[in-house]
Amino acid sequence: MYGAKLEDFSQFPLEVLARVKRKGSRFGKNQMLFDFGLDENISISDLREKIEEIDRIFDLIIIAERMEESLVLLRHKLCWSLEDVVVFTKNARRKKGKLSFETRKRILALNSADAVHV
């Protein structure tokens, strides 16, 4: 499974993907939860409680996949000028392919706890 293209990886049954061990004990299912120190199989009620706690602690969380929007919010939060944020470069050397709707849907299902809204 490791080293597979994302499209290929997403075709594995979700039950199998959910049991895959973290790569190097660092990368895996519900990565944002893991980065905040939570168990990837947290209950929905505990998850909602943690999201509310994070919301109280942090004024702003930058999301790499939403870098442009995050920088606009950061600019306003820190009273920066436009010139202060236009110099940030995102994925300068990365070639980005398009994921199919089905692949995005399966990845979202695997990482559903990372996408919970309060």
C-alpha positions as CSV (number, residue, x, y, z in Angstrom):
1,M,0.0,0.0,0.0
2,Y,2.8,2.4,0.8
3,G,4.1,4.1,-2.3
4,A,0.8,3.6,-4.2
5,K,-0.6,6.6,-6.1
6,L,-3.5,8.2,-4.3
7,E,-6.0,7.1,-6.9
8,D,-4.8,3.5,-6.4
9,F,-4.6,3.8,-2.7
10,S,-8.2,5.0,-2.5
11,Q,-9.5,1.9,-4.3
12,F,-8.6,-0.4,-1.4
13,P,-11.7,-1.2,0.7
14,L,-12.3,1.3,3.5
15,E,-12.2,-1.5,6.1
16,V,-8.7,-2.3,5.0
17,L,-7.5,1.3,4.8
18,A,-8.9,2.0,8.3
19,R,-6.6,-0.8,9.7
20,V,-3.4,0.3,8.0
21,K,-0.7,1.3,10.5
22,R,0.7,4.7,10.5
23,K,3.7,5.1,8.3
24,G,6.7,5.6,10.6
25,S,4.2,6.1,13.4
26,R,3.5,9.5,12.0
27,F,1.3,9.5,8.9
28,G,-2.1,8.0,8.5
29,K,-5.9,8.2,8.9
30,N,-7.4,11.4,10.3
31,Q,-4.0,13.1,10.2
32,M,-5.2,16.4,11.7
33,L,-6.6,14.7,14.7
34,F,-3.3,12.9,15.2
35,D,-1.4,16.1,14.8
36,F,-3.5,17.5,17.7
37,G,-2.6,14.5,19.8
38,L,-5.9,12.7,19.6
39,D,-6.7,9.1,19.0
40,E,-7.7,8.5,15.3
41,N,-10.7,6.5,16.5
42,I,-12.1,9.2,18.9
43,S,-15.9,9.2,19.6
44,I,-17.9,11.9,17.8
45,S,-18.9,13.6,21.2
46,D,-15.3,13.7,22.3
47,L,-14.3,15.0,18.9
48,R,-16.8,17.8,19.0
49,E,-15.6,18.7,22.5
50,K,-12.0,18.8,21.3
51,I,-12.9,20.9,18.3
52,E,-14.6,23.4,20.6
53,E,-11.5,23.5,22.8
54,I,-9.2,24.1,19.8
55,D,-11.6,26.8,18.6
56,R,-11.3,28.6,22.0
57,I,-7.5,28.3,22.1
58,F,-6.6,29.3,18.6
59,D,-7.6,32.6,16.9
60,L,-6.6,31.2,13.5
61,I,-5.5,27.9,12.1
62,I,-3.8,27.9,8.7
63,I,-4.9,25.1,6.5
64,A,-2.2,24.1,3.9
65,E,-4.8,23.0,1.4
66,R,-6.5,26.5,1.7
67,M,-3.3,28.5,1.9
68,E,-4.5,31.5,-0.1
69,E,-7.6,31.9,2.1
70,S,-5.6,31.3,5.2
71,L,-3.1,34.0,4.3
72,V,-5.9,36.5,3.7
73,L,-7.2,35.7,7.2
74,L,-3.7,35.9,8.7
75,R,-3.1,39.2,7.0
76,H,-6.2,40.7,8.6
77,K,-5.5,39.1,12.0
78,L,-2.0,40.5,12.1
79,C,-2.8,43.8,10.4
80,W,-0.3,43.1,7.7
81,S,-0.1,44.8,4.3
82,L,-0.8,42.9,1.1
83,E,2.9,43.0,0.4
84,D,3.5,41.0,3.6
85,V,1.7,38.0,2.3
86,V,2.2,38.0,-1.5
87,V,5.7,36.7,-1.1
88,F,4.6,33.3,0.3
89,T,5.1,30.5,-2.2
90,K,3.1,27.3,-2.0
91,N,4.1,24.0,-3.5
92,A,6.6,25.7,-5.8
93,R,8.0,22.5,-7.3
94,R,5.0,20.2,-6.9
95,K,3.1,18.9,-9.9
96,K,-0.5,18.5,-8.9
97,G,-2.8,16.0,-10.6
98,K,-6.6,16.1,-10.5
99,L,-8.3,13.6,-8.2
100,S,-11.6,12.0,-9.4
101,F,-14.8,12.7,-7.5
102,E,-14.9,9.1,-6.4
103,T,-11.3,9.2,-5.0
104,R,-12.0,12.4,-3.1
105,K,-15.2,10.8,-1.7
106,R,-13.3,7.7,-0.5
107,I,-10.5,9.7,1.1
108,L,-13.1,11.9,2.9
109,A,-14.8,8.7,4.2
110,L,-11.5,7.4,5.5
111,N,-10.7,10.7,7.1
112,S,-14.2,11.6,8.2
113,A,-13.2,12.7,11.7
114,D,-10.9,15.3,10.2
115,A,-13.9,16.8,8.3
116,V,-16.4,17.1,11.2
117,H,-18.1,20.5,11.5
118,V,-19.3,21.8,14.9
